[in-house]
Amino acid sequence: MSPSTYSRLINFLQEELAISPACIGVALRHSEQDPGPLPMILWQYGLITLEQLDLVFDWLETA
């Protein structure tokens, strides 16, 4: 994922899905130990719902 798309994804998570910066920070710390796509890490740790995960993947398809 390009840096531009990555920063837009973070913005989407915060603005559209109301995911707190703290939750995103937790997922980023976990991704350092267990690499994977940020949306999947957010879901695996219960920081977003399955419905929100679907919205993120839909957004990524159009980004």
C-alpha positions in Angstrom: 0.0 0.0 0.0 1.4 3.4 -1.0 2.0 5.9 1.8 -0.7 8.2 0.3 -3.3 5.4 0.4 -2.1 4.4 3.9 -2.7 7.9 5.3 -6.1 8.1 3.5 -7.0 4.7 5.1 -6.1 6.0 8.6 -8.2 9.1 7.9 -11.1 6.9 6.7 -10.9 4.8 9.9 -11.0 7.9 12.1 -13.5 10.1 10.2 -15.9 7.6 8.7 -15.8 4.7 11.2 -15.0 6.7 14.3 -12.0 4.5 15.2 -10.0 6.2 17.9 -6.3 7.0 17.3 -5.6 4.9 20.4 -7.2 1.8 18.8 -5.2 2.4 15.6 -2.1 2.8 17.7 -2.8 -0.6 19.4 -3.2 -2.2 16.0 0.0 -0.6 14.6 2.0 -1.9 17.6 0.6 -5.4 17.1 1.4 -5.3 13.4 5.1 -4.8 14.3 5.0 -8.2 16.1 2.6 -10.0 13.9 2.7 -8.4 10.4 -0.5 -8.3 8.4 -3.0 -5.9 6.9 -4.0 -3.2 9.3 -7.8 -3.8 8.8 -7.4 -7.5 9.6 -5.4 -6.7 12.8 -8.0 -4.2 13.9 -10.7 -6.9 13.4 -8.6 -9.7 15.0 -8.1 -7.7 18.2 -11.8 -6.7 18.4 -11.2 -3.0 17.6 -13.6 -3.0 14.6 -16.6 -5.2 13.8 -17.0 -7.5 10.9 -19.4 -5.0 9.3 -16.8 -2.3 9.7 -14.1 -4.6 8.2 -16.3 -5.1 5.1 -16.6 -1.3 4.8 -12.9 -0.9 5.0 -12.4 -3.5 2.2 -15.0 -1.8 0.1 -13.2 1.5 0.6 -9.8 -0.1 -0.3 -11.3 -1.4 -3.6 -12.2 2.1 -4.6 -9.2 3.9 -3.2 
